[in-house]
């Protein structure tokens, strides 16, 4: 397992993350990309714990996702199953687990301030933190996708599921976009990745 982890997370974190996985009896599965999530955690009926993380994530996003999911496990063990999945107990647990890793041996210097800021009040997904998501994207392999905020107003784009939208105006944080086929309005995060139809 340690050799596998070395392919996916920063090398300086491998030993201590391996200890976390063993300590909490985690069965880690690295799976093909799921568009709707980076990872998930569930407790199996036999009492073991399963965490899945997408294989397509870059090193730093994979690492943050893995700690995010371990935080679910630890928070449920400590506070019980009645807590909210991304409530204050989970946030405290995630912060506590992540804090030892917010250092230059783990993350590149330009990511550190954004990660430190994010973990003052971690969100349910690092993708909802637009600045951190953009910074993390720099470490992804190049692709043909654009962010919503890069699409000009009135420009059209396609989602992973083939649906086509026209970008509208920005509300407070998100963009109103109209599905071309139905005329229905949807709200998109500025850093949602889409295919721009020129």
Backbone torsions as a table, in degrees:
resi	resn	phi	psi	omega
1	UNK	NA	-36.6	-178.6
2	UNK	-61.9	-39.9	179.5
3	UNK	-65.2	-36.2	179.0
4	UNK	-65.4	-47.1	-179.6
5	UNK	-58.4	-35.7	-178.2
6	UNK	-60.1	-25.7	179.3
7	UNK	-76.5	-21.5	-168.3
8	UNK	-114.4	-26.0	-176.7
9	UNK	-124.4	163.6	179.5
10	UNK	-56.4	137.4	-174.2
11	UNK	-56.9	-38.5	-177.5
12	UNK	-67.1	-12.5	-178.6
13	UNK	-101.0	-10.7	-169.9
14	UNK	-57.5	-51.1	-174.6
15	UNK	-61.5	-47.7	-177.2
16	UNK	-70.9	-33.7	177.1
17	UNK	-68.8	-37.7	176.5
18	UNK	-59.9	-40.9	177.9
19	UNK	-63.3	-41.8	177.2
20	UNK	-59.8	-45.4	-178.9
21	UNK	-61.7	-45.0	179.7
22	UNK	-68.8	-43.4	-178.7
23	UNK	-58.1	-36.7	-176.3
24	UNK	-103.2	11.5	174.9
25	UNK	53.8	51.3	-176.7
26	UNK	-91.8	132.1	168.6
27	UNK	-97.1	108.7	-177.4
28	UNK	-94.0	125.0	175.9
29	UNK	-116.0	128.5	176.4
30	UNK	-102.1	118.4	-168.2
31	UNK	-119.2	163.8	175.7
32	UNK	-62.4	158.3	-174.1
33	UNK	-57.7	133.3	167.8
34	UNK	-112.8	129.5	-172.8
35	UNK	-68.0	-33.6	-171.6
36	UNK	-85.3	-11.3	-179.3
37	UNK	-155.2	154.2	176.9
38	UNK	-88.1	-29.9	-177.5
39	UNK	-166.2	171.7	171.2
40	UNK	-157.0	165.1	-179.1
41	UNK	-127.6	140.5	169.6
42	UNK	-150.7	149.0	175.9
43	UNK	-93.0	126.1	-179.7
44	UNK	-78.8	161.3	-178.0
45	UNK	-62.8	-24.6	179.5
46	UNK	-86.3	6.4	176.5
47	UNK	92.0	-8.4	177.1
48	UNK	-79.3	166.6	-177.3
49	UNK	-118.3	132.8	178.5
50	UNK	-117.1	129.1	174.6
51	UNK	-121.5	131.2	174.6
52	UNK	-115.5	141.8	177.5
53	UNK	-136.0	140.0	-179.6
54	UNK	-66.4	134.0	179.6
55	UNK	-67.8	-22.7	-173.6
56	UNK	-82.3	-5.0	-177.0
57	UNK	-74.0	145.5	174.8
58	UNK	-70.2	166.5	-173.7
59	UNK	-49.0	-47.2	-173.1
60	UNK	-76.2	-38.8	177.6
61	UNK	-68.5	-39.4	177.6
62	UNK	-60.1	-46.9	-178.5
63	UNK	-61.2	-48.3	179.7
64	UNK	-62.0	-40.7	179.9
65	UNK	-64.2	-43.2	179.7
66	UNK	-61.3	-46.6	178.8
67	UNK	-65.3	-37.8	176.1
68	UNK	-54.7	-48.0	-177.1
69	UNK	-72.1	-37.6	175.3
70	UNK	-62.3	-35.2	178.1
71	UNK	-62.3	-36.3	175.2
72	UNK	-59.9	-49.2	-179.3
73	UNK	-57.8	-51.7	-176.9
74	UNK	-63.7	-41.3	-180.0
75	UNK	-65.2	-42.9	178.4
76	UNK	-64.0	-39.1	179.4
77	UNK	-65.6	-40.6	-175.3
78	UNK	-79.3	-40.7	-171.6
79	UNK	-109.4	-8.2	-178.9
80	UNK	95.3	166.4	-173.8
81	UNK	-78.6	-8.8	-175.4
82	UNK	-80.1	-7.9	-178.7
83	UNK	-72.3	157.7	175.8
84	UNK	-71.1	141.3	-177.0
85	UNK	-54.6	-38.0	179.3
86	UNK	-121.1	34.8	179.6
87	UNK	-81.4	-169.7	-173.2
88	UNK	-63.5	-33.6	-179.7
89	UNK	-65.3	-43.4	178.2
90	UNK	-65.1	-43.2	-179.6
91	UNK	-58.3	-46.0	179.3
92	UNK	-61.5	-42.5	-179.6
93	UNK	-65.1	-45.4	179.9
94	UNK	-61.2	-45.4	178.7
95	UNK	-59.1	-47.6	-176.9
96	UNK	-62.8	-41.6	179.9
97	UNK	-70.2	-34.6	-173.4
98	UNK	-83.4	-30.7	-173.3
99	UNK	-49.2	-46.3	-179.0
100	UNK	-63.6	-15.4	-176.1
101	UNK	-97.7	-7.2	-178.1
102	UNK	-83.5	78.0	-178.0
103	UNK	-153.5	159.8	-173.2
104	UNK	-65.2	-17.6	177.3
105	UNK	-72.5	-19.0	-176.2
106	UNK	-105.1	-49.7	-175.2
107	UNK	-113.2	147.5	174.4
108	UNK	-60.6	149.3	-175.7
109	UNK	-52.0	-40.4	-176.0
110	UNK	-71.4	-19.8	178.4
111	UNK	-85.4	-28.0	-171.8
112	UNK	-53.2	-48.5	-179.2
113	UNK	-62.6	-37.7	-179.1
114	UNK	-69.5	-37.9	178.1
115	UNK	-68.4	-43.5	178.4
116	UNK	-58.9	-43.8	179.0
117	UNK	-64.2	-44.7	-179.7
118	UNK	-58.5	-40.8	-174.6
119	UNK	-83.2	3.8	168.9
120	UNK	-69.6	-32.1	177.6
121	UNK	-153.3	77.3	-173.0
122	UNK	-61.6	143.3	180.0
123	UNK	-92.9	169.0	178.5
124	UNK	-60.6	-27.7	176.8
125	UNK	-143.9	138.9	177.2
126	UNK	-64.1	-18.5	178.6
127	UNK	-67.2	-25.3	-179.9
128	UNK	-79.0	-11.5	173.3
129	UNK	-92.6	94.4	-170.0
130	UNK	-57.4	-42.1	-177.7
131	UNK	-65.9	-42.6	179.0
132	UNK	-67.5	-41.7	-179.9
133	UNK	-60.6	-42.8	178.4
134	UNK	-63.7	-42.7	-179.7
135	UNK	-65.5	-40.4	179.5
136	UNK	-67.3	-33.1	-178.1
137	UNK	-61.4	-26.7	178.9
138	UNK	-58.4	-21.4	-177.1
139	UNK	-98.0	2.6	175.6
140	UNK	-81.2	153.4	171.2
141	UNK	-63.9	150.3	-178.5
142	UNK	-59.6	143.0	174.9
143	UNK	-141.6	177.0	-175.8
144	UNK	-95.3	18.5	-175.9
145	UNK	-91.5	155.8	173.6
146	UNK	-122.6	158.5	170.9
147	UNK	-84.6	153.1	178.1
148	UNK	-53.5	-44.1	-175.8
149	UNK	-65.4	-17.3	178.1
150	UNK	-84.3	-16.0	-179.7
151	UNK	-77.2	130.4	179.2
152	UNK	-66.6	150.6	177.3
153	UNK	-55.8	132.2	-177.8
154	UNK	87.8	-11.3	178.8
155	UNK	-73.1	153.4	-179.6
156	UNK	-106.3	151.9	179.5
157	UNK	-147.7	159.8	-179.7
158	UNK	-115.6	139.7	174.7
159	UNK	-87.7	170.1	177.9
160	UNK	-56.6	-26.8	-177.3
161	UNK	-90.6	5.0	176.9
162	UNK	92.7	-11.4	-179.0
163	UNK	-70.5	142.2	-176.8
164	UNK	-110.1	136.5	-177.2
165	UNK	-129.9	157.4	172.4
166	UNK	-113.2	128.5	-177.4
167	UNK	-75.6	130.6	177.5
168	UNK	-105.9	-149.3	-175.9
169	UNK	-85.2	159.3	176.9
170	UNK	-82.9	132.5	170.4
171	UNK	-84.0	-140.0	-179.1
172	UNK	-66.3	-56.3	-177.9
173	UNK	-121.4	-25.0	-173.3
174	UNK	-115.1	164.3	-178.6
175	UNK	-100.2	135.3	171.9
176	UNK	-79.3	127.0	178.6
177	UNK	-132.0	139.3	-176.8
178	UNK	-101.9	126.6	174.5
179	UNK	-71.0	121.8	-173.0
180	UNK	-60.1	-42.7	-174.6
181	UNK	-69.4	-31.8	-172.4
182	UNK	-115.7	-17.9	-176.2
183	UNK	78.5	2.1	180.0
184	UNK	-75.5	145.0	-178.2
185	UNK	-98.3	133.3	177.1
186	UNK	-125.4	154.5	175.8
187	UNK	-104.3	133.5	-179.1
188	UNK	-121.5	140.5	170.7
189	UNK	-63.5	145.8	-178.2
190	UNK	-59.3	-28.5	-176.2
191	UNK	-103.1	21.5	171.3
192	UNK	-67.7	135.3	-178.9
193	UNK	-90.5	127.9	-176.5
194	UNK	-139.9	170.5	177.1
195	UNK	-100.6	113.8	-179.4
196	UNK	-73.9	126.8	178.2
197	UNK	-97.9	102.8	-174.1
198	UNK	-75.4	NA	NA
